[in-house]
Amino acid sequence: MFSPLPRPWADVKKASIVTTIESALRQQTGTVPRPRSAGDLVPGGPELRSSVRRPRAGAVVLTVRGDVDLLTAAEFAETVRGRLRDTDDVLVLDLSGVGFLGTAGLAVLAEVHDHAERRGHRLRVVAGGNRSVLRALTAGGLHRRLDLSPSVDLAVDTP
């Protein structure tokens, strides 16, 4: 079972990760994307959707679609953590259908990556050529930390 850090430390660590990511984005692009607010939501907008499949024993593929930002980060975190609990070996996180990956989503990816490593699981991230996801991962420095794969099939089949 996932055991979060004690509350004050978790807040400090998350704030530190977000600050580091925002600083890297500002340095590389000159700006930080503005997160959506509740007023930005429109009916039929880019809500977060996910689907799960198990292509082989020990492997779970979680496909995410929509925007991963301040409004959806908690849902994204809970979904990814839940799938991580379901796997014995590798969780493949397919972000190729994500329209926007904000700093809150990057912080979730960093935290989930650390959690997977502590449990002895592998987390593989697939951007599938999605430039906005690749740009966010690169600007935030997570491209060096995460196990990125060009396709879901390669991510599942690579030992």
FENBELUR-V777118 format. One line per field, one symbol per residue. phi: phi as a letter, one per 20 degrees, with the letter a starting at -180 (. if undefined). A space follows every 50 residues. Layout:
# FENBELUR-V777118
phi=???
This chain:
# FENBELUR-V777118
phi=.fdffggffffffffffffffffffffednbcgfffdgfefcgmfefecb bcbcfbfndcddedcoddbgfdfffgfffffffffeddccdededfdeeb ceffffffgfffgfffffenedddddelnffffffffffemffeeeeecf bfgfffeff
